[in-house]
Amino acid sequence: MASFRIAGDRRLKGELIPQGAKNEALQILCAVLLTSEPVTIHNIPNIRDVNKLIELLGTLGVKVEKVGDASYRFQADDVALDILDTEEYRQQAAALRGSVMLLGPMLARFKQGRIPRPGGDKIGRRRLDTHFLGFEKLGAKFNYDEVSGIYNVDASHLQGTYMLLDEASVTGTANVLMAAVLAEGTTTIYNAACEPYLQQLSKMLNRMGAKIGGIGSNLLTIEGVERLGGTEHTMLPDMIEIGSFIGLAAMTQSEITIKNCQIPELGIIPDVFKRLGIQMEFRGDDIHVPAQERYVIDSFLDGGMMTVSDAPWPGFTPDLLSIVLVTAVQAQGTLLVHQKMFESRLFFVDKLIDMGAQIILCDPHRATVVGLNRQQQLRGIRMTSPDIRAGVALLIAALSAKGDSIIDHIEQIDRGYQNIDLRLNAIGAEIERL
């Protein structure tokens, strides 16, 4: 287990370049299985979850070649399906939640698939029903082996159909979409997720020869084709990292410029942080956050307490609620954070309370933050990172605190943030990896 020792009360200054989008990478990498031709992908983040998925593709027989600093070429022309029965594959796939998205491409191209119960964050129940119900509507047949914990799937005849997803799941939509592109006939997916990651995946698949309509909406129409070809794809910058850097700048009174943000793809993310009172300036495609002594949380027009909650895109992404919550700790005003999707994601607030934050955990889904307005500084403590986003929220708190802090189990942070210690140290932080 690795840890960070963080020197608190540091003001940072400089430029940060966001990594490639983690959540997009997990979908795009799985899509390379849909063709035997080469697929080149640029701006791949160097993070644990993505690297594990690349290793898993290599285990399956995909040829993986690094062709640049953040660029790889993949060719799935000799995939060994018998690997699916090995213990090595089961262990690798079970350790990575993103491995579930290998199933859609496998069913589409190879007409079969096997996958263990995947791992990932411990942030509450993350059901796979949307994936499996979608596959079943396309004609796949499931058999779950309770002894081995393996899902065996027969997809010998996938047939396009109409389906209404039970929830607008991002990974569920991506998985069913990848299965449908090679199915016979036309598939219509209603209540589809429409996040920029899904739009990127759909555009990439269309360049490979797929016929997907309705991109950017919650109604996708897919005309099945016989085969897909190779392509080249560049991933978006990670919107979660961009939001994390905005919160970091405000909380630590730092002057930070976030480069190459692809601002039109960020949706309402900048607006939500502006409602926390955070100033920012768009300079072309860069976001400049000036050093702020104080920031004041808005209230609703009727005078009611400001609430920030998650919702399917174009609503606010749940992955940034932990960052919004920690940023509000030093604001002036009160904020209600409502995490609707995951019932355990707010449990990290006990660490912030130990540091001196004024937070009421109302229930597993809601927390009220009473801003300290810089009247009291957080104090450094030793704590553990429970998941990716909470880990970075604690890192932001530690950088603003008085004294040193230690965050244990930083493998969780490494799963989603590329060399975060080195990049922040380059603009004035003092983070030591133990």
Buried (B, 14 or more C-beta within 10 A) or exposed (E): EEBBBBBBBBBBEEEBBBBBBBBBBBBBBBBBBBBBBBBBBBBBBEBBBBBBBBEBBEBBBBBBEEEEEBBBBBBBEEBEBEBBEEEEBBEBBBBBBBBBBBBBBBBBBBBBBBBBBBBBBEBBEBEBEBBBBBBEBBBBEBEEEEEEEBBBBBBEEBBBBEBEBEBBBBBBBBBBBBBBBBBBEBBBBBBBBBBBBBBBBBBBBBBBBBEBBBBBEBEBBBBBBEEBBBBEBBBBBBBBBBBBBBBBBBBBBBBBBBBBBBBEBBBBBBEBBBBBBBBBEEEEEBBBBBBBEEBEBEBEEEEEEBEBBBBBBEEBBBBBBBBBBBBBBBBBBBBBBBBEBBBBBBBBBEBBEEBBBBBEBEEBBBBBBBBBBBEEBBEBBEBBBBBBBBBBBBBBBBBBBBBBBBBBBBBBBBBBBBBBBEBBBEBBBBBEBE
